[in-house]
Amino acid sequence: MKKLAVISLIIFIFSFLPCVSRTAFCDEIPTSYARITSDDCPFFADPSLKIIKFYIPKNYYVKIVSVGTESSRVIYMDGNTACPLSEGYVKNVYLSFEELKGITIYPEITVYTTCDEVIFTDTDLEKPKAVLIAGTSAIFYGTLNIEGVEYLYVYAKGYVGYVRRDGFAQFDVPVNYVEPVTPPNDTNDNLQSSPSEGDSDNHTAQGANDIGAQEVIIIAVMIIAALSLIFLILRPERTNQKTRIFERDD
């Protein structure tokens, strides 16, 4: 009977381990934004970083879903209620993990067609979805060169897809101003207090290590508690057995 109780106790305790693991993993997911630091930042559709959906303009932001070793899973245009968000992947080398430095998170650009154009939902240009007549408005996401022709990735007529840039009136992507950081007078203090990109990556990795250490501690405490309970349950039985042996010797 006691053995059955011990087995049930072990199963009950270890059933909590997956929950602990899931909790620790959720804590690793940041909810901040990251700034695009390159003029040509590819926004990938897949985690293997092989399919480029479009290129994001410099100094605008993406919302971080999770951070990997090479890339981060991000959301783009999530704050714009006028168009759908776009979820994908961006290489970490193109991201600056920092607090928002301006009000403008995404490019707020509406473009207008000057002639009839077709919007495609694939980069092979084999899936036309709608015809945009001259004067149709579209919300700008980014750009992509397809077979030597520049296309805009836009939202128009209920679809998100590719339309030739030449089919739109001339426009410029506004430069999203980032406030420069004034360096301190003491160079040594600057080196000690201003983290580099490598330090930022180390900080992210250190945070993940701290979470992993917390998970190990929780698991270790649960195992010790289980072993202690098992010992307390089995100890009286072994004591009674020794008592009966002594009685027989007498």
ABEGO torsion letter per residue (X at the ends): XAAAAAAAAAAAAAAAAAAAAAAAAAAABBABBBBBABABBBBBABAAGABBABBBBBGBBBBBABBBAABBBBBBGAABAABBBBBBBBBAAABBBBBBABABABBBBBBBBABBBBBBABAAGABBABBBBBGBBBBBABBBBBGGBBBBBBBBGGBBBBBBAAABBBBBBBBBBBBBBBBBABAAAAAAABBBAAAAAAAAAAAAAAAAAAAAAAAAAAAAAAAAAAAAAAAAAAAAAAAAAAAAAX
